[in-house]
Amino acid sequence: MKRILFFVMLATLFAAPALGRQWISRDGSFSVEAELLDVKGGNAVLIKQDGSQVTIPLNRLSLGDMRYIRDVLETVEAEITGVGENMPLAAQLGITPVPPTDSPARSFDLEKLRYRWKIGQTYVYRVQLTARSGYHIEELVGEVSYKVQAIQGDQITLTSTSKLVPKHVPFSGVRGGIRRGPLFWSLSRRPIPPKTTITIDSRGRVVGRAGVPLTPLLLGDPTQLMLERLSSEKQASWTIAGDRSIPVSNIQNPNYRHFPAGLQAGLPASEKTIYSVCDETEKLIKLNKRYELKTAAVVGGKPLLEVAGNGKLTFDVDRGVFAGLDLSLHLITRSANITEEIPVQITYRLLSEEEIAETIKKAEEARIKAENARKERKRPLSDDEIESLLADLDSGDEGRISAGTNMFAVKKPRKPNPGVARALEALVFSNQSQSVQSRAIEALKNWATPESVPALIKALSVRKSAVKRAAIETLCRFKPKEAIEPAAKLLSDNMVRRAAAKFLKSIGPDAEDAVLAQLNDNNLRGQATVCDILGVIGTKKSIPVLEQVVLNDTRGAARNARRALIAVKARQAEKEKAEKEGRSGILIEPPGK
């Protein structure tokens, strides 16, 4: 009878017309808008607006959906029995009751659960953080290591080295841009510091650190993941709670525009971690870890930002440090009409001494290989090698030609070699593939001679932007006057504009007339660049033209013209002052000459 009343009450709760609720699977691969109809057999039965029913196993639902069902069950149970605190129907959710944290089911040798760092010892962890973000899976994968530098009384000084690589993995068959999620909001602004010095006490509490802090939103600093806080007493369960501030730089993300504006220090939040020992062997201690974080700011009575989850920890008794973590979290963000839930998985594993030795060996091999490659790149080619490579360029075999141009592109000559320059020039205008042409012009950056100038100027008229850009960058070495006009015309080319501007600035006032002629270009960005160039090389001749640009108020170009006017007039005033003081023989030239 009681069960019948339960489902009558459940049906009554959802009888009123509603828009439905968004239900999301735990892995984020499935969502549906529906209402809760029933809970039975370890499944949630949902009814959609069209009347069709959907049955979903409870263990596939997100934690937010599980909490929602729990709240409904508690409400219905309270209506029937008048008891709202305990929920005997929790079994409907497939949840195994957990003993109270202050009443462990068995006794444990808690003396083993103590950090035992060793001076000079290195501890290496393989780490993976995974989050579902939009239609992509985001990952931070790599290694975090600690080396014990000193132990003084209750304080241990560690040097932490992080080698975490961000990855974006699109779901199969899904296209679209990548939206940065919780793992990379701060990584996109600040790289992980290669080394950080951390000082902790014997219980794992961080008491000091040197280096740039890194805190991906709400997920903690990867360099401190393995530094769990131990109990100050010999307890089988303990709670670490306190307040924290979420850095402002981590909440200014375009995907979450509903965060409060004007924050200066950060977003206040409360944080709580509950540990409880659940198993013990001779060499390992296993613990449950429960984590919660809630912001003080609320939306509809619920935290604006919330993180909650459970996981398993493993402590290595012999080595005296934590050896593994498998933690499932759900990050929830709320606004007036949007609730978004992001599943996050955090795992790490302590490498064995054999694995650490192998890792160090591979790292050393990679370092030696990179050092040898660097030395090889710096080693100049011998005459015999040059002759062999020239033969490759003249072979007609695209593979040999490509290998030869690649070698000339990475090697610098001991002395000018017109023969190599002529061979590379011929490839630029040959019928070879675009990749060969691009590598040939890149090689000319190293091997071009003054006799290469006509070919480089000719290259400014080809269609491929990479060739034009490399050619004009090479012309900066020689600064030929005959390249001024063709370079100025490239100011209207978005792909080459920056390189052309650099060349014209290096020429100085001699390029002024050609640059002024480009102000008729209707490309606003091109006009802004012209004004910037005149700010560096312009003379008295440029002043009325720049003033006209300011008067026309050509959007972005007007701001650049004002800055250029200030610089040109300042140089002109200095020149006139020098002439009055009898220093007319001193040439006042703009920067970049």
C-alpha positions as CSV (number, residue, x, y, z in Angstrom):
1,M,0.0,0.0,0.0
2,K,2.8,2.3,0.9
3,R,4.5,1.8,-2.5
4,I,1.2,2.5,-4.3
5,L,0.8,5.8,-2.3
6,F,4.4,6.6,-3.3
7,F,3.8,6.4,-7.0
8,V,0.4,8.2,-6.6
9,M,2.3,11.0,-5.0
10,L,5.0,10.9,-7.6
11,A,2.4,11.1,-10.4
12,T,0.7,14.0,-8.6
13,L,3.9,16.0,-8.4
14,F,4.4,15.8,-12.2
15,A,0.7,16.0,-13.2
16,A,0.8,19.8,-13.9
17,P,1.7,20.9,-17.4
18,A,5.5,21.7,-17.7
19,L,8.1,22.3,-20.3
20,G,10.0,19.2,-19.1
21,R,13.5,18.9,-17.7
22,Q,16.7,18.4,-19.6
23,W,18.2,15.0,-18.7
24,I,21.9,14.2,-19.5
25,S,23.8,11.0,-19.5
26,R,26.9,10.7,-17.3
27,D,29.2,10.6,-20.3
28,G,27.4,13.5,-21.9
29,S,26.6,11.6,-25.1
30,F,22.8,11.6,-24.6
31,S,20.2,14.2,-23.5
32,V,16.4,14.4,-23.6
33,E,13.8,16.8,-22.4
34,A,11.2,14.9,-20.4
35,E,9.5,14.5,-17.0
36,L,10.1,11.9,-14.4
37,L,7.3,9.3,-14.4
38,D,8.6,6.4,-12.3
39,V,11.7,4.9,-10.7
40,K,11.9,1.1,-10.7
41,G,14.3,-1.7,-11.2
42,G,17.3,0.5,-11.1
43,N,15.9,2.6,-14.0
44,A,14.3,6.1,-14.4
45,V,11.2,6.1,-16.5
46,L,10.8,9.4,-18.3
47,I,7.9,10.7,-20.3
48,K,8.4,13.1,-23.2
49,Q,6.0,15.8,-24.3
50,D,4.7,13.7,-27.1
51,G,3.7,11.0,-24.6
52,S,6.4,8.5,-25.5
53,Q,8.4,7.0,-22.6
54,V,12.2,6.6,-22.2
55,T,13.8,4.2,-19.8
56,I,17.3,5.0,-18.6
57,P,19.5,3.1,-16.2
58,L,20.2,5.2,-13.1
59,N,23.9,4.5,-13.3
60,R,24.0,6.2,-16.7
61,L,22.5,9.5,-15.5
62,S,24.5,12.5,-14.6
63,L,25.1,13.3,-10.9
64,G,22.8,16.3,-11.2
65,D,20.0,14.1,-12.5
66,M,20.6,11.6,-9.7
67,R,20.4,14.4,-7.1
68,Y,17.1,15.6,-8.6
69,I,15.6,12.1,-8.4
70,R,16.9,11.8,-4.8
71,D,15.2,15.1,-3.9
72,V,11.9,13.9,-5.5
73,L,12.1,10.6,-3.6
74,E,12.8,12.4,-0.3
75,T,9.9,14.7,-0.9
76,V,7.4,11.9,-1.7
77,E,8.7,9.8,1.2
78,A,8.3,12.7,3.6
79,E,4.7,13.3,2.4
80,I,3.8,9.6,3.0
81,T,5.7,9.0,6.3
82,G,6.4,12.5,7.6
83,V,10.1,11.7,7.6
84,G,12.4,13.7,5.3
85,E,15.8,13.2,6.8
86,N,16.3,9.5,6.0
87,M,15.5,8.0,2.7
88,P,15.0,4.2,2.8
89,L,14.1,4.4,-0.9
90,A,17.7,5.3,-1.8
91,A,18.0,1.7,-3.0
92,Q,15.8,2.8,-5.9
93,L,18.8,4.8,-7.1
94,G,21.2,1.8,-6.8
95,I,23.1,3.6,-4.1
96,T,24.8,1.5,-1.4
97,P,24.5,3.2,2.0
98,V,27.9,4.4,3.2
99,P,28.6,4.0,7.0
100,P,28.8,7.4,8.8
101,T,32.3,8.9,8.5
102,D,32.8,8.9,12.2
103,S,32.0,5.2,12.6
104,P,34.3,3.2,10.4
105,A,33.2,-0.4,9.7
106,R,36.5,-1.8,10.8
107,S,39.7,-0.7,12.5
108,F,42.8,0.3,10.5
109,D,46.5,0.8,11.3
110,L,46.4,4.6,10.7
111,E,50.0,5.0,11.7
112,K,50.8,3.8,8.2
113,L,48.9,6.7,6.6
114,R,51.8,9.2,7.0
115,Y,53.9,10.9,4.4
116,R,57.5,9.7,4.4
117,W,59.4,11.8,1.9
118,K,63.0,11.0,1.3
119,I,65.6,13.7,0.6
120,G,66.9,13.4,-3.0
121,Q,64.1,11.1,-4.0
122,T,62.1,11.8,-7.2
123,Y,58.4,10.8,-7.4
124,V,56.9,10.8,-10.9
125,Y,53.1,10.6,-11.6
126,R,51.3,9.9,-14.8
127,V,48.4,12.3,-14.9
128,Q,45.3,12.6,-17.1
129,L,42.5,15.2,-16.8
130,T,39.5,14.7,-19.1
131,A,36.5,16.9,-19.6
132,R,33.6,16.9,-22.1
133,S,33.4,20.4,-23.7
134,G,30.7,20.9,-26.3
135,Y,31.3,18.4,-29.0
136,H,34.9,17.7,-28.0
137,I,36.7,15.9,-25.3
138,E,39.5,18.0,-23.7
139,E,42.5,16.4,-22.1
140,L,45.5,17.3,-20.1
141,V,47.9,14.4,-20.4
142,G,51.5,14.0,-19.2
143,E,53.6,13.7,-16.1
144,V,54.1,15.6,-12.9
145,S,57.2,14.9,-10.7
146,Y,58.3,15.9,-7.3
147,K,61.9,16.0,-6.1
148,V,62.5,16.3,-2.4
149,Q,65.1,19.1,-1.9
150,A,65.1,19.5,1.9
151,I,63.4,18.4,5.1
152,Q,63.6,20.8,8.0
153,G,61.5,19.9,11.0
154,D,57.9,19.8,10.0
155,Q,58.5,21.3,6.6
156,I,59.4,19.6,3.3
157,T,60.6,21.5,0.2
158,L,59.7,19.9,-3.1
159,T,60.5,20.9,-6.7
160,S,57.6,20.1,-8.9
161,T,58.1,19.7,-12.7
162,S,55.0,19.5,-15.0
163,K,54.9,18.2,-18.5
164,L,51.2,18.3,-19.3
165,V,50.1,18.5,-22.9
166,P,46.6,19.8,-23.8
167,K,44.6,17.8,-26.4
168,H,41.3,18.3,-28.1
169,V,39.6,15.1,-29.3
170,P,36.4,15.6,-31.4
171,F,33.7,13.0,-31.1
172,S,33.4,10.6,-34.0
173,G,31.4,12.1,-36.9
174,V,31.1,15.5,-35.3
175,R,32.3,18.7,-36.9
176,G,32.6,22.2,-35.6
177,G,35.0,24.5,-33.8
178,I,36.6,23.8,-30.5
179,R,35.2,25.5,-27.5
180,R,37.6,25.9,-24.7
181,G,36.4,24.2,-21.5
182,P,37.4,24.0,-17.9
183,L,40.8,22.4,-18.4
184,F,42.2,25.1,-20.7
185,W,40.7,28.4,-19.7
186,S,43.8,29.4,-17.9
187,L,46.2,27.3,-20.0
188,S,45.2,29.5,-22.9
189,R,46.5,32.5,-21.0
190,R,49.4,31.1,-19.0
191,P,51.5,28.1,-19.8
192,I,52.3,25.6,-17.1
193,P,55.5,26.7,-15.3
194,P,58.2,24.1,-16.0
195,K,59.3,24.1,-12.4
196,T,57.7,25.2,-9.2
197,T,59.1,25.0,-5.6
198,I,56.5,24.0,-3.1
199,T,56.8,23.8,0.7
200,I,54.4,21.5,2.6
201,D,54.1,20.3,6.2
202,S,54.1,16.7,7.2
203,R,50.3,16.5,6.7
204,G,50.5,17.6,3.0
205,R,49.3,21.2,3.6
206,V,50.9,23.7,1.3
207,V,52.5,26.5,3.3
208,G,54.5,28.2,0.5
209,R,55.3,28.1,-3.2
210,A,57.6,29.9,-5.6
211,G,56.6,30.2,-9.2
212,V,53.6,31.3,-11.2
213,P,50.4,29.6,-9.8
214,L,48.3,27.7,-12.3
215,T,44.7,27.0,-11.5
216,P,42.4,25.7,-14.2
217,L,38.9,26.7,-13.2
218,L,37.7,24.8,-10.1
219,L,39.9,21.8,-10.8
220,G,42.9,22.7,-8.7
221,D,46.6,23.1,-9.6
222,P,47.9,20.0,-11.4
223,T,51.2,20.5,-9.6
224,Q,49.4,19.9,-6.3
225,L,47.1,17.1,-7.3
226,M,49.0,14.5,-5.4
227,L,49.4,16.5,-2.2
228,E,46.3,15.3,-0.3
229,R,45.7,16.6,3.1
230,L,46.1,14.0,5.9
231,S,44.3,14.1,9.2
232,S,46.1,15.7,12.2
233,E,44.7,12.9,14.4
234,K,44.7,9.2,14.0
235,Q,41.2,9.2,12.4
236,A,39.7,6.8,9.8
237,S,37.8,9.8,8.4
238,W,38.4,13.5,8.3
239,T,37.2,16.6,6.6
240,I,39.2,19.5,5.1
241,A,37.0,22.6,4.6
242,G,37.6,26.2,4.0
243,D,37.0,29.2,1.8
244,R,38.8,30.0,-1.5
245,S,38.6,32.5,-4.3
246,I,38.3,31.4,-7.9
247,P,40.8,33.6,-10.0
248,V,39.0,36.2,-12.1
249,S,41.1,35.2,-15.2
250,N,39.5,31.8,-15.1
251,I,35.9,33.0,-15.1
252,Q,36.3,35.5,-17.9
253,N,35.5,33.0,-20.6
254,P,33.3,33.9,-23.7
255,N,31.4,30.7,-23.3
256,Y,30.0,31.8,-19.9
257,R,29.1,35.4,-20.3
258,H,26.6,35.2,-17.3
259,F,29.4,35.3,-14.7
260,P,29.3,38.5,-12.5
261,A,31.1,41.4,-14.1
262,G,33.4,43.8,-12.3
263,L,35.1,41.2,-10.1
264,Q,38.6,42.3,-8.9
265,A,39.9,39.7,-6.6
266,G,38.0,36.6,-7.5
267,L,34.7,34.7,-7.0
268,P,34.3,33.6,-3.3
269,A,33.5,30.0,-2.8
270,S,33.5,27.3,-0.1
271,E,35.4,24.1,-0.5
272,K,35.1,20.8,1.3
273,T,36.9,17.5,0.9
274,I,35.9,14.4,2.9
275,Y,38.3,11.5,3.3
276,S,37.5,8.1,4.7
277,V,39.7,4.9,4.9
278,C,37.8,2.0,3.3
279,D,40.4,-0.8,3.0
280,E,43.9,-1.8,4.0
281,T,46.5,-4.3,2.9
282,E,50.1,-4.8,3.9
283,K,51.4,-2.4,1.3
284,L,48.3,-0.2,0.4
285,I,45.7,1.8,2.1
286,K,42.5,2.7,0.1
287,L,40.4,5.7,0.8
288,N,37.2,7.3,-0.4
289,K,37.4,10.9,-1.4
290,R,34.4,13.2,-1.7
291,Y,34.9,16.8,-3.0
292,E,32.5,19.7,-3.1
293,L,32.9,23.3,-4.1
294,K,30.2,25.9,-4.2
295,T,30.3,29.6,-4.9
296,A,28.7,32.1,-2.5
297,A,27.0,33.7,-5.5
298,V,23.7,31.9,-6.3
299,V,21.2,31.7,-9.1
300,G,17.7,30.7,-8.1
301,G,18.9,29.7,-4.7
302,K,21.6,27.4,-6.1
303,P,25.3,28.1,-6.5
304,L,26.4,29.9,-9.6
305,L,29.2,27.5,-9.9
306,E,29.4,24.1,-8.3
307,V,31.7,21.1,-8.4
308,A,31.0,17.8,-6.8
309,G,32.2,14.2,-7.1
310,N,33.6,11.1,-5.6
311,G,36.7,9.0,-6.1
312,K,39.1,6.4,-4.9
313,L,42.6,7.1,-3.5
314,T,45.4,4.6,-3.0
315,F,48.3,5.3,-0.5
316,D,51.6,3.4,-1.0
317,V,52.7,2.4,2.5
318,D,56.3,1.5,1.5
319,R,57.0,4.7,-0.4
320,G,55.0,6.9,2.0
321,V,53.1,8.8,-0.7
322,F,49.8,8.6,-2.5
323,A,50.0,6.2,-5.4
324,G,46.8,6.6,-7.4
325,L,43.6,8.6,-7.8
326,D,40.4,8.0,-9.8
327,L,38.1,10.9,-9.3
328,S,34.8,11.7,-11.2
329,L,33.6,15.3,-10.9
330,H,30.7,17.2,-12.3
331,L,31.2,21.0,-12.9
332,I,27.8,22.8,-13.0
333,T,27.4,26.4,-14.1
334,R,24.1,28.2,-13.8
335,S,22.5,31.3,-15.2
336,A,18.9,32.6,-15.1
337,N,17.8,30.2,-17.8
338,I,20.8,27.9,-18.5
339,T,22.2,25.1,-16.4
340,E,25.2,23.4,-17.9
341,E,26.9,20.3,-16.5
342,I,30.4,19.2,-17.6
343,P,31.7,15.8,-16.5
344,V,35.4,15.7,-15.6
345,Q,37.6,12.7,-14.9
346,I,40.9,13.0,-13.0
347,T,43.3,10.2,-12.7
348,Y,46.9,9.8,-11.7
349,R,49.3,6.9,-11.0
350,L,52.6,6.8,-9.2
351,L,55.3,5.3,-11.5
352,S,57.4,2.5,-10.1
353,E,61.1,3.0,-9.7
354,E,61.7,0.9,-12.8
355,E,59.3,3.1,-14.8
356,I,60.9,6.3,-13.5
357,A,64.3,5.0,-14.5
358,E,62.9,4.2,-18.0
359,T,61.3,7.6,-18.2
360,I,64.6,9.4,-17.2
361,K,66.4,7.3,-19.8
362,K,64.0,8.2,-22.6
363,A,64.1,11.9,-21.6
364,E,67.9,11.9,-21.6
365,E,67.9,10.1,-25.0
366,A,65.5,12.7,-26.4
367,R,67.7,15.6,-25.0
368,I,70.8,14.1,-26.6
369,K,69.0,13.7,-29.9
370,A,67.7,17.2,-29.8
371,E,71.2,18.6,-28.9
372,N,72.8,16.6,-31.7
373,A,70.2,17.9,-34.1
374,R,70.8,21.4,-33.0
375,K,74.6,21.0,-33.5
376,E,74.0,19.4,-36.9
377,R,71.8,22.4,-38.0
378,K,74.6,24.8,-37.0
379,R,77.3,22.8,-38.7
380,P,78.1,24.4,-42.1
381,L,78.0,22.3,-45.2
382,S,81.3,21.2,-46.6
383,D,82.2,21.9,-50.3
384,D,81.5,18.2,-51.1
385,E,78.1,18.3,-49.5
386,I,77.2,21.5,-51.4
387,E,78.2,19.9,-54.7
388,S,76.1,16.8,-53.8
389,L,73.1,18.9,-52.9
390,L,73.4,21.0,-56.1
391,A,73.4,17.7,-58.0
392,D,70.1,16.8,-56.3
393,L,68.6,20.2,-57.2
394,D,69.5,19.6,-60.9
395,S,68.4,15.9,-60.9
396,G,64.8,16.4,-62.0
397,D,63.7,13.9,-59.2
398,E,61.2,15.7,-57.0
399,G,62.2,13.6,-54.0
400,R,65.9,14.5,-54.3
401,I,65.0,18.2,-55.1
402,S,62.8,18.4,-52.0
403,A,65.5,16.9,-49.8
404,G,68.1,19.3,-51.2
405,T,66.0,22.4,-50.7
406,N,65.1,21.3,-47.2
407,M,68.8,20.9,-46.4
408,F,69.7,24.4,-47.8
409,A,66.8,25.8,-45.8
410,V,68.2,24.7,-42.5
411,K,71.9,25.3,-43.2
412,K,73.7,28.6,-43.3
413,P,76.7,29.2,-45.6
414,R,80.2,29.9,-44.3
415,K,80.6,32.3,-47.2
416,P,78.4,33.6,-50.0
417,N,77.8,31.0,-52.7
418,P,76.3,32.5,-55.9
419,G,76.0,29.0,-57.4
420,V,73.6,27.8,-54.7
421,A,71.6,31.1,-54.9
422,R,71.1,30.7,-58.7
423,A,70.0,27.1,-58.3
424,L,67.4,28.1,-55.7
425,E,66.2,31.0,-57.7
426,A,65.6,28.7,-60.7
427,L,63.4,26.4,-58.5
428,V,61.3,29.4,-57.3
429,F,60.1,30.0,-60.8
430,S,60.2,26.4,-62.0
431,N,57.3,24.0,-62.6
432,Q,58.0,22.1,-59.4
433,S,55.4,21.7,-56.7
434,Q,54.4,24.6,-54.5
435,S,56.1,22.9,-51.5
436,V,59.4,22.8,-53.4
437,Q,59.0,26.5,-54.5
438,S,58.2,27.5,-50.9
439,R,61.2,25.7,-49.5
440,A,63.5,27.1,-52.2
441,I,62.5,30.7,-51.3
442,E,62.9,29.9,-47.6
443,A,66.4,28.6,-48.4
444,L,67.2,31.8,-50.2
445,K,66.9,33.6,-46.8
446,N,70.2,32.0,-46.0
447,W,71.9,31.7,-49.4
448,A,70.8,34.8,-51.3
449,T,73.5,37.2,-52.5
450,P,73.2,40.8,-53.8
451,E,72.9,39.3,-57.3
452,S,69.7,37.6,-56.1
453,V,67.9,40.9,-55.7
454,P,66.2,40.9,-59.2
455,A,64.9,37.4,-58.7
456,L,63.6,38.3,-55.2
457,I,61.8,41.4,-56.6
458,K,60.3,39.2,-59.3
459,A,59.1,36.8,-56.6
460,L,57.0,39.7,-55.1
461,S,54.6,39.3,-58.1
462,V,53.9,35.6,-57.8
463,R,50.5,34.4,-56.5
464,K,51.6,32.3,-53.6
465,S,51.7,34.5,-50.4
466,A,54.3,32.3,-48.7
467,V,56.8,33.0,-51.6
468,K,56.1,36.7,-51.5
469,R,56.5,36.9,-47.8
470,A,59.8,35.0,-47.7
471,A,61.1,37.1,-50.6
472,I,60.4,40.4,-49.0
473,E,61.9,39.2,-45.7
474,T,65.0,38.3,-47.6
475,L,65.1,41.8,-49.3
476,C,65.3,43.3,-45.8
477,R,69.0,42.1,-45.8
478,F,69.8,44.1,-48.9
479,K,67.4,47.1,-48.8
480,P,67.3,47.7,-52.5
481,K,65.6,51.0,-53.6
482,E,64.1,49.3,-56.7
483,A,62.0,47.1,-54.4
484,I,60.3,50.0,-52.7
485,E,57.4,50.3,-55.3
486,P,56.5,46.6,-55.5
487,A,56.8,46.3,-51.7
488,A,54.5,49.3,-51.1
489,K,51.8,47.7,-53.4
490,L,51.8,44.7,-51.1
491,L,50.4,46.8,-48.2
492,S,47.0,45.9,-49.6
493,D,47.7,42.2,-49.3
494,N,46.5,40.9,-45.9
495,M,48.9,37.9,-46.0
496,V,52.0,39.9,-46.8
497,R,51.3,43.3,-45.3
498,R,53.3,42.9,-42.1
499,A,56.5,41.8,-43.9
500,A,56.1,44.6,-46.4
501,A,55.7,47.2,-43.7
502,K,58.9,45.9,-41.9
503,F,60.8,46.3,-45.2
504,L,59.6,49.8,-45.9
505,K,60.4,50.9,-42.3
506,S,63.9,49.6,-42.8
507,I,64.3,51.7,-46.0
508,G,63.5,55.0,-44.1
509,P,62.4,58.3,-45.7
510,D,63.3,57.1,-49.2
511,A,60.1,55.0,-49.1
512,E,57.9,57.9,-48.0
513,D,56.5,58.8,-51.5
514,A,55.6,55.2,-52.3
515,V,53.9,54.7,-48.9
516,L,51.9,57.9,-49.2
517,A,50.6,56.8,-52.6
518,Q,49.0,53.8,-50.8
519,L,46.6,55.9,-48.7
520,N,44.2,55.9,-51.6
521,D,43.7,52.2,-50.9
522,N,40.1,51.5,-49.7
523,N,41.3,48.6,-47.5
524,L,41.0,50.1,-44.0
525,R,43.5,47.8,-42.4
526,G,46.0,48.7,-45.2
527,Q,45.5,52.4,-44.5
528,A,46.1,51.9,-40.8
529,T,49.4,50.1,-41.6
530,V,50.4,53.0,-44.0
531,C,49.9,55.4,-41.1
532,D,52.0,53.3,-38.8
533,I,54.8,53.2,-41.4
534,L,54.6,57.0,-41.8
535,G,54.9,57.3,-38.1
536,V,58.3,55.7,-38.3
537,I,59.7,57.1,-41.6
538,G,57.5,60.2,-42.3
539,T,58.8,63.7,-42.8
540,K,57.2,67.1,-43.1
541,K,55.7,65.9,-46.3
542,S,53.5,63.4,-44.5
543,I,51.9,65.8,-42.1
544,P,49.1,67.3,-44.3
545,V,48.2,63.9,-45.6
546,L,47.9,62.4,-42.1
547,E,45.9,65.4,-41.0
548,Q,43.5,64.8,-43.8
549,V,43.1,61.1,-42.7
550,V,42.3,62.3,-39.2
551,L,39.7,64.8,-40.5
552,N,38.0,62.1,-42.6
553,D,37.8,60.0,-39.5
554,T,38.4,56.8,-41.4
555,R,37.5,54.5,-38.5
556,G,40.6,52.5,-37.5
557,A,43.0,54.5,-39.7
558,A,42.2,57.8,-38.0
559,R,43.6,56.5,-34.7
560,N,46.8,55.3,-36.4
561,A,47.0,58.7,-38.2
562,R,46.9,60.6,-34.9
563,R,49.7,58.5,-33.4
564,A,51.7,58.9,-36.6
565,L,51.2,62.7,-36.6
566,I,52.5,63.0,-33.0
567,A,55.7,61.0,-34.0
568,V,56.3,62.9,-37.2
569,K,55.8,66.4,-35.6
570,A,58.0,65.4,-32.7
571,R,60.8,64.5,-35.2
572,Q,60.2,67.7,-37.2
573,A,60.4,69.8,-34.1
574,E,63.7,68.2,-33.1
575,K,65.1,68.8,-36.5
576,E,64.1,72.5,-36.5
577,K,65.5,72.9,-33.0
578,A,68.8,71.4,-34.1
579,E,68.9,73.8,-37.1
580,K,68.3,76.8,-34.8
581,E,71.1,75.7,-32.5
582,G,73.5,75.4,-35.4
583,R,73.4,71.7,-35.6
584,S,71.9,71.7,-39.1
585,G,74.7,69.4,-40.2
586,I,73.4,66.7,-37.9
587,L,71.0,64.4,-39.8
588,I,67.9,63.7,-37.8
589,E,66.6,60.4,-39.2
590,P,63.6,58.4,-38.1
591,P,64.0,55.0,-36.3
592,G,64.4,52.1,-38.6
593,K,66.9,53.8,-41.0
